[in-house]
Amino acid sequence: MLSSELLFLMHISAMEALADYLSSSDEEEETNVSPADKLKELDIKDQPKDEKTVKIYGPPKPERLMKQGANDVKNESTNTKPLMLETLESRNDEPPININTTGENKNNPEGPMSKSENIKNEIKDSSKESDESEESSGDSSSSSDEEDDDIIGPPIPTSLDTKDDLIGPPIPDIGPPSGLENDSGLVGPPIPSNLSNPNDNTKQSTKTQEDDEDDDMSEDEEEEEKLVVPLSKDITFRHGSKAVTGLAVDPAGARLASGAVDYEVKFWDFAGMDSSFHSFRSLYPCGNNPIKGIEYSSTGDAVLIVSGMSQAKIFDRDGIEILECVKGDQYIADLARTKGHTSPLTSGMWHPYLRQEFMTTSEDSSCRLWDVGKGSQHKSIMKCKTKNGLKTVPTTCSYSRDGNLIACGCMDGSIQMWDHRKMFVNTTKLLRDAHQNGSEISSLQFSYHGNMLCSRACDDTLKLWDLRNFKKPVHVAGNLFSRYGSTSCTFSPNDSMVMTGESINKGETDGKLHIFKTATFEKVQELSIPNSHIIKTIWHPRLNQIFIGCGDGSVKIFFDEDKSARGAKLFIGKKKTKKRQMDVISAASQPIITPHSLPLFRQEKPKPLHKKLEKERQDPVKSHRPDLPIKSGQGGRVAASGSTLSSYVIRNLGLSKRVEDDQDPREAILRYAKDAAENPYWITPAYKKTQPNAIFKKEEDSDEEGESKKPRLV
């Protein structure tokens, strides 16, 4: 939009140019030369065309001046500049016009309105003279009308008697605001009334600043009031019987992963669960190593599992293994030259924006960055050192919300930070005495705004730090007993509260969940859970639900019916699904025809080569197996065990046992003579019915037989 002053100046310049044009045409008419005669004398067709005469710019001639003759054509050909450019150039040479309160012009005392009236009077006089010249010209001008029919443009009005007939937009009424009647030289829009006094301006600015601060405070208070701690209802999952030391919820709030000291990891799907609260997958990913941490990636498509082994593992959201990090060489002293960790892991975390990058810390005093696509070697390494330059074990690690800072909490009580955008040679921020020396820092958590840091340690303290002044804690909460080295802390979604858990101390029976205000560290709420430690705590920002991993192997979800969304509310009202039994279909009513199951049509599936080789190896003919060595027999004789009566008797009577050399075999046999006479077992029971009384050969017969025998020849 053009300003009112520019419109006014354009209107004045157009009127002046029009008046000059009309006055020049009147002077040429005084020569009393017929335009038709001049056109006859000038042979325009035979003249060479000049570029200036062809390229004519500007407004067209009015219809009233079409009959004036060849003089107007000459004037047009000589005037090559556009009309608007001439007016603008002439306007640039003139001094600027200042508008006062009465609407008068300083350069022209008559004012713009009086000048416009003069222009109108001149136009009237010129119109009268042009009418007289038209009458004198008569029929001679009719021939020139046909030649000037090519002129394009609207005609100029013949009468300008009233102010309404002025050409162009109306003159704007630019009047100064009230209170500025003496300042006639001001140009532009009016000054607001509240800026008339500079002293008043300062007072009003201070008032507006105070009002803005009050509004900000009121908005913060409203946000705190709007954020309700979702503890009205709870649901309990049963993971196992051991303490839950790993707990993670994906960013969308659709799935939950839990890990415990019993080496087991379970995956839970909120949309597919019912009131039975069963997990859809359970696995032992790291053998006999306790789970220390579980983290979902920023996109929720991968899960990082950190255990007591030195190799971290990546699984997809369905529990299928994707990657296992390489193990480093423990005999190399320089940690930078090893491809991976050489000691058990302590913690791990995904990058908040780079979906392929994650971080792990280990007891080998190193923190390593990994890429999912290249698990054979780490990307970068950070070495944690004490004040004396010795190694110290990092017990926890964390990314800032924007991913620019990496923080590690070490065993010596220090918090060390590196800038992700620089080389990991020196720390960006370092605080040696953040916690007690020798106590594990179990958790580090950055606020969502990125200015605050919360740390939880086994020295029974929870501390809040300001990263802009990272020297002393802003607030400290003590007497928070922690039994596990993975006790966590977390911020609320709007950073107005901090939450952590407390283990059961001696003489107590309940674990406690503490929620503090970030501004004052006043305790907002305290929740007791009987007979259970509170280890892991998560406050999901999208679901507005609190997840707690307990020491008795249970996972608790707290939510609010009005303020919480999805999550546990998806399956709280679902009934248990019953197993469907297949209806038995009788063969008589509906026979099932399966021709491809017959041997004639059956096609054997191609088996792998190693399966085929294993089967042939078991076949003794195809494998050409030699005869196996003989394991049976007794006393050097080849006989199957138990195939003869003697071997059966020997095995049952125990005579096959080794007899000691110093033992008399006759005494060993006669030891059972009395028992054999009283309780016969072999021969006597066989003749009990047919020959109850034993008939033995007499000694006489034996003597006679001996005599009848021939004597031996000596």
Solvent accessible surface area in square Angstrom, and as a share of the most:
residue,aa,sasa,rsa
1,M,240,1.07
2,L,100,0.50
3,S,68,0.44
4,S,47,0.30
5,E,42,0.19
6,L,75,0.37
7,L,60,0.30
8,F,15,0.06
9,L,39,0.20
10,M,72,0.32
11,H,8,0.04
12,I,13,0.06
13,S,9,0.06
14,A,48,0.37
15,M,3,0.01
16,E,41,0.19
17,A,14,0.11
18,L,28,0.14
19,A,10,0.08
20,D,96,0.50
21,Y,82,0.31
22,L,4,0.02
23,S,56,0.36
24,S,51,0.33
25,S,8,0.05
26,D,18,0.09
27,E,121,0.54
28,E,45,0.20
29,E,39,0.18
30,E,129,0.58
31,T,79,0.46
32,N,139,0.71
33,V,68,0.39
34,S,29,0.19
35,P,17,0.11
36,A,6,0.05
37,D,72,0.37
38,K,38,0.16
39,L,28,0.14
40,K,162,0.69
41,E,139,0.62
42,L,51,0.25
43,D,71,0.37
44,I,88,0.45
45,K,191,0.81
46,D,112,0.58
47,Q,93,0.41
48,P,127,0.80
49,K,178,0.75
50,D,70,0.36
51,E,131,0.59
52,K,127,0.54
53,T,55,0.32
54,V,94,0.54
55,K,123,0.52
56,I,77,0.39
57,Y,141,0.54
58,G,46,0.44
59,P,80,0.50
60,P,59,0.37
61,K,19,0.08
62,P,6,0.04
63,E,108,0.48
64,R,42,0.15
65,L,4,0.02
66,M,33,0.15
67,K,91,0.38
68,Q,27,0.12
69,G,4,0.04
70,A,1,0.01
71,N,31,0.16
72,D,12,0.06
73,V,57,0.33
74,K,96,0.41
75,N,62,0.32
76,E,53,0.24
77,S,27,0.18
78,T,106,0.62
79,N,73,0.37
80,T,47,0.27
81,K,105,0.45
82,P,28,0.17
83,L,64,0.32
84,M,94,0.42
85,L,90,0.45
86,E,55,0.25
87,T,11,0.06
88,L,82,0.41
89,E,84,0.38
90,S,58,0.37
91,R,43,0.16
92,N,120,0.62
93,D,125,0.65
94,E,69,0.31
95,P,83,0.52
96,P,111,0.70
97,I,18,0.09
98,N,47,0.24
99,I,35,0.18
100,N,29,0.15
101,T,43,0.25
102,T,102,0.60
103,G,35,0.34
104,E,84,0.38
105,N,24,0.12
106,K,118,0.50
107,N,80,0.41
108,N,33,0.17
109,P,116,0.73
110,E,105,0.47
111,G,4,0.04
112,P,18,0.11
113,M,84,0.37
114,S,33,0.21
115,K,64,0.27
116,S,3,0.02
117,E,77,0.34
118,N,68,0.35
119,I,11,0.06
120,K,15,0.06
121,N,81,0.41
122,E,96,0.43
123,I,10,0.05
124,K,68,0.29
125,D,81,0.42
126,S,5,0.03
127,S,18,0.12
128,K,129,0.55
129,E,78,0.35
130,S,3,0.02
131,D,69,0.36
132,E,116,0.52
133,S,32,0.21
134,E,65,0.29
135,E,144,0.65
136,S,93,0.60
137,S,26,0.17
138,G,40,0.38
139,D,128,0.67
140,S,45,0.29
141,S,9,0.06
142,S,64,0.41
143,S,63,0.41
144,S,1,0.00
145,D,32,0.17
146,E,134,0.60
147,E,112,0.50
148,D,23,0.12
149,D,89,0.46
150,D,124,0.64
151,I,56,0.29
152,I,146,0.74
153,G,35,0.34
154,P,111,0.70
155,P,78,0.49
156,I,30,0.15
157,P,63,0.40
158,T,110,0.64
159,S,60,0.39
160,L,4,0.02
161,D,102,0.53
162,T,76,0.44
163,K,119,0.50
164,D,135,0.70
165,D,56,0.29
166,L,36,0.18
167,I,70,0.36
168,G,48,0.47
169,P,66,0.42
170,P,120,0.76
171,I,44,0.23
172,P,43,0.27
173,D,141,0.73
174,I,56,0.28
175,G,48,0.46
176,P,49,0.31
177,P,41,0.26
178,S,112,0.72
179,G,73,0.70
180,L,40,0.20
181,E,122,0.55
182,N,145,0.75
183,D,69,0.36
184,S,27,0.18
185,G,42,0.41
186,L,94,0.47
187,V,94,0.54
188,G,50,0.48
189,P,122,0.77
190,P,90,0.57
191,I,81,0.41
192,P,74,0.47
193,S,102,0.66
194,N,79,0.41
195,L,91,0.45
196,S,92,0.59
197,N,60,0.31
198,P,92,0.58
199,N,99,0.51
200,D,56,0.29
201,N,39,0.20
202,T,83,0.49
203,K,127,0.54
204,Q,74,0.33
205,S,51,0.33
206,T,70,0.41
207,K,127,0.54
208,T,74,0.43
209,Q,112,0.50
210,E,105,0.47
211,D,77,0.40
212,D,82,0.42
213,E,110,0.49
214,D,88,0.46
215,D,75,0.39
216,D,77,0.40
217,M,118,0.53
218,S,47,0.30
219,E,94,0.42
220,D,72,0.37
221,E,95,0.43
222,E,88,0.40
223,E,90,0.40
224,E,72,0.32
225,E,134,0.60
226,K,141,0.60
227,L,30,0.15
228,V,58,0.33
229,V,23,0.13
230,P,0,0.00
231,L,25,0.13
232,S,78,0.50
233,K,95,0.40
234,D,75,0.39
235,I,9,0.05
236,T,52,0.30
237,F,1,0.00
238,R,135,0.49
239,H,3,0.01
240,G,21,0.20
241,S,93,0.60
242,K,105,0.45
243,A,8,0.06
244,V,0,0.00
245,T,11,0.06
246,G,0,0.00
247,L,8,0.04
248,A,6,0.04
249,V,19,0.11
250,D,2,0.01
251,P,53,0.33
252,A,50,0.38
253,G,2,0.02
254,A,39,0.30
255,R,37,0.14
256,L,0,0.00
257,A,0,0.00
258,S,0,0.00
259,G,0,0.00
260,A,0,0.00
261,V,56,0.32
262,D,33,0.17
263,Y,78,0.30
264,E,24,0.11
265,V,0,0.00
266,K,34,0.14
267,F,1,0.00
268,W,3,0.01
269,D,32,0.16
270,F,0,0.00
271,A,62,0.48
272,G,64,0.62
273,M,10,0.04
274,D,20,0.11
275,S,44,0.28
276,S,30,0.20
277,F,52,0.22
278,H,133,0.60
279,S,31,0.20
280,F,84,0.35
281,R,99,0.36
282,S,56,0.36
283,L,33,0.17
284,Y,133,0.51
285,P,12,0.08
286,C,6,0.04
287,G,43,0.41
288,N,126,0.65
289,N,41,0.21
290,P,48,0.30
291,I,2,0.01
292,K,60,0.25
293,G,13,0.12
294,I,4,0.02
295,E,62,0.28
296,Y,17,0.06
297,S,2,0.01
298,S,39,0.25
299,T,79,0.46
300,G,3,0.03
301,D,50,0.26
302,A,10,0.08
303,V,0,0.00
304,L,0,0.00
305,I,1,0.00
306,V,1,0.01
307,S,0,0.00
308,G,14,0.13
309,M,40,0.18
310,S,14,0.09
311,Q,37,0.16
312,A,3,0.02
313,K,22,0.09
314,I,0,0.00
315,F,7,0.03
316,D,33,0.17
317,R,71,0.26
318,D,57,0.29
319,G,8,0.08
320,I,106,0.54
321,E,84,0.38
322,I,92,0.47
323,L,29,0.15
324,E,74,0.33
325,C,3,0.02
326,V,45,0.26
327,K,106,0.45
328,G,9,0.09
329,D,66,0.34
330,Q,116,0.51
331,Y,188,0.71
332,I,68,0.35
333,A,94,0.73
334,D,56,0.29
335,L,14,0.07
336,A,47,0.37
337,R,187,0.68
338,T,3,0.02
339,K,112,0.47
340,G,0,0.00
341,H,3,0.01
342,T,24,0.14
343,S,28,0.18
344,P,55,0.35
345,L,1,0.00
346,T,25,0.14
347,S,18,0.11
348,G,12,0.11
349,M,49,0.22
350,W,10,0.03
351,H,10,0.05
352,P,40,0.25
353,Y,149,0.57
354,L,87,0.43
355,R,113,0.41
356,Q,74,0.33
357,E,4,0.02
358,F,0,0.00
359,M,0,0.00
360,T,1,0.00
361,T,0,0.00
362,S,0,0.00
363,E,80,0.36
364,D,14,0.07
365,S,3,0.02
366,S,0,0.00
367,C,0,0.00
368,R,0,0.00
369,L,4,0.02
370,W,2,0.01
371,D,34,0.18
372,V,28,0.16
373,G,65,0.63
374,K,143,0.60
375,G,10,0.09
376,S,80,0.52
377,Q,93,0.41
378,H,22,0.10
379,K,105,0.44
380,S,30,0.19
381,I,27,0.14
382,M,0,0.00
383,K,80,0.34
384,C,1,0.00
385,K,97,0.41
386,T,29,0.17
387,K,167,0.71
388,N,129,0.66
389,G,45,0.43
390,L,120,0.60
391,K,131,0.56
392,T,9,0.05
393,V,40,0.23
394,P,0,0.00
395,T,13,0.07
396,T,9,0.05
397,C,10,0.06
398,S,3,0.02
399,Y,5,0.02
400,S,8,0.05
401,R,75,0.27
402,D,77,0.40
403,G,2,0.02
404,N,42,0.22
405,L,28,0.14
406,I,0,0.00
407,A,0,0.00
408,C,0,0.00
409,G,0,0.00
410,C,0,0.00
411,M,61,0.27
412,D,27,0.14
413,G,0,0.00
414,S,0,0.00
415,I,0,0.00
416,Q,4,0.02
417,M,0,0.00
418,W,5,0.02
419,D,10,0.05
420,H,44,0.19
421,R,171,0.63
422,K,134,0.57
423,M,159,0.71
424,F,37,0.15
425,V,113,0.65
426,N,118,0.60
427,T,46,0.27
428,T,70,0.41
429,K,60,0.25
430,L,70,0.35
431,L,27,0.13
432,R,69,0.25
433,D,127,0.66
434,A,0,0.00
435,H,10,0.05
436,Q,117,0.52
437,N,114,0.59
438,G,54,0.52
439,S,16,0.10
440,E,62,0.28
441,I,0,0.00
442,S,10,0.07
443,S,10,0.07
444,L,7,0.03
445,Q,41,0.18
446,F,2,0.01
447,S,1,0.01
448,Y,72,0.28
449,H,142,0.63
450,G,28,0.27
451,N,59,0.30
452,M,35,0.16
453,L,0,0.00
454,C,0,0.00
455,S,0,0.00
456,R,0,0.00
457,A,0,0.00
458,C,40,0.24
459,D,28,0.14
460,D,46,0.24
461,T,25,0.14
462,L,0,0.00
463,K,29,0.12
464,L,0,0.00
465,W,3,0.01
466,D,26,0.13
467,L,13,0.06
468,R,176,0.64
469,N,94,0.48
470,F,22,0.09
471,K,154,0.65
472,K,161,0.68
473,P,46,0.29
474,V,69,0.40
475,H,43,0.19
476,V,79,0.45
477,A,12,0.10
478,G,40,0.38
479,N,143,0.73
480,L,6,0.03
481,F,56,0.23
482,S,9,0.06
483,R,151,0.55
484,Y,49,0.18
485,G,36,0.35
486,S,20,0.13
487,T,0,0.00
488,S,14,0.09
489,C,2,0.01
490,T,13,0.08
491,F,1,0.00
492,S,0,0.00
493,P,35,0.22
494,N,43,0.22
495,D,16,0.08
496,S,17,0.11
497,M,13,0.06
498,V,0,0.00
499,M,1,0.00
500,T,0,0.00
501,G,0,0.00
502,E,16,0.07
503,S,1,0.00
504,I,35,0.18
505,N,61,0.31
506,K,195,0.83
507,G,87,0.84
508,E,76,0.34
509,T,93,0.54
510,D,45,0.24
511,G,0,0.00
512,K,59,0.25
513,L,1,0.00
514,H,6,0.03
515,I,1,0.01
516,F,12,0.05
517,K,79,0.34
518,T,19,0.11
519,A,78,0.61
520,T,73,0.42
521,F,23,0.10
522,E,103,0.46
523,K,99,0.42
524,V,62,0.36
525,Q,74,0.33
526,E,74,0.33
527,L,44,0.22
528,S,56,0.36
529,I,8,0.04
530,P,90,0.57
531,N,114,0.59
532,S,4,0.02
533,H,23,0.10
534,I,0,0.00
535,I,0,0.00
536,K,35,0.15
537,T,5,0.03
538,I,40,0.20
539,W,5,0.02
540,H,9,0.04
541,P,67,0.42
542,R,148,0.54
543,L,0,0.00
544,N,18,0.09
545,Q,0,0.00
546,I,0,0.00
547,F,0,0.00
548,I,0,0.00
549,G,0,0.00
550,C,0,0.00
551,G,15,0.14
552,D,51,0.27
553,G,0,0.00
554,S,1,0.01
555,V,0,0.00
556,K,33,0.14
557,I,0,0.00
558,F,12,0.05
559,F,6,0.03
560,D,21,0.11
561,E,88,0.40
562,D,127,0.66
563,K,106,0.45
564,S,5,0.03
565,A,41,0.32
566,R,106,0.39
567,G,0,0.00
568,A,0,0.00
569,K,71,0.30
570,L,76,0.38
571,F,0,0.00
572,I,84,0.43
573,G,69,0.66
574,K,83,0.35
575,K,178,0.76
576,K,135,0.57
577,T,116,0.67
578,K,183,0.77
579,K,196,0.83
580,R,231,0.84
581,Q,165,0.73
582,M,174,0.78
583,D,123,0.64
584,V,148,0.85
585,I,99,0.50
586,S,60,0.39
587,A,80,0.62
588,A,100,0.78
589,S,80,0.52
590,Q,113,0.50
591,P,92,0.58
592,I,137,0.70
593,I,144,0.73
594,T,77,0.45
595,P,59,0.37
596,H,137,0.61
597,S,57,0.37
598,L,93,0.46
599,P,108,0.68
600,L,149,0.74
601,F,98,0.41
602,R,141,0.52
603,Q,162,0.72
604,E,159,0.71
605,K,172,0.73
606,P,132,0.83
607,K,137,0.58
608,P,72,0.45
609,L,128,0.64
610,H,105,0.47
611,K,109,0.46
612,K,114,0.48
613,L,99,0.49
614,E,99,0.45
615,K,138,0.58
616,E,61,0.27
617,R,184,0.67
618,Q,145,0.64
619,D,48,0.25
620,P,58,0.37
621,V,117,0.67
622,K,131,0.55
623,S,32,0.21
624,H,157,0.70
625,R,134,0.49
626,P,106,0.67
627,D,144,0.75
628,L,123,0.61
629,P,104,0.65
630,I,118,0.60
631,K,190,0.80
632,S,49,0.32
633,G,34,0.33
634,Q,98,0.44
635,G,77,0.74
636,G,83,0.79
637,R,192,0.70
638,V,115,0.66
639,A,35,0.27
640,A,61,0.47
641,S,84,0.54
642,G,31,0.30
643,S,75,0.48
644,T,67,0.39
645,L,137,0.68
646,S,71,0.46
647,S,23,0.15
648,Y,102,0.39
649,V,36,0.21
650,I,51,0.26
651,R,121,0.44
652,N,81,0.42
653,L,87,0.43
654,G,25,0.24
655,L,120,0.60
656,S,61,0.39
657,K,151,0.64
658,R,221,0.81
659,V,86,0.50
660,E,116,0.52
661,D,138,0.71
662,D,129,0.67
663,Q,62,0.28
664,D,63,0.33
665,P,85,0.54
666,R,165,0.60
667,E,111,0.50
668,A,24,0.19
669,I,126,0.64
670,L,92,0.46
671,R,155,0.57
672,Y,139,0.53
673,A,48,0.37
674,K,150,0.64
675,D,81,0.42
676,A,60,0.47
677,A,84,0.65
678,E,113,0.51
679,N,102,0.52
680,P,56,0.35
681,Y,161,0.61
682,W,130,0.46
683,I,128,0.65
684,T,80,0.47
685,P,65,0.41
686,A,73,0.57
687,Y,117,0.45
688,K,148,0.63
689,K,192,0.81
690,T,116,0.67
691,Q,60,0.27
692,P,102,0.64
693,N,119,0.61
694,A,67,0.52
695,I,141,0.72
696,F,169,0.70
697,K,126,0.54
698,K,144,0.61
699,E,142,0.64
700,E,120,0.54
701,D,59,0.30
702,S,56,0.36
703,D,90,0.46
704,E,113,0.50
705,E,84,0.37
706,G,42,0.41
707,E,147,0.66
708,S,90,0.58
709,K,141,0.60
710,K,182,0.77
711,P,118,0.74
712,R,222,0.81
713,L,177,0.88
714,V,195,1.12
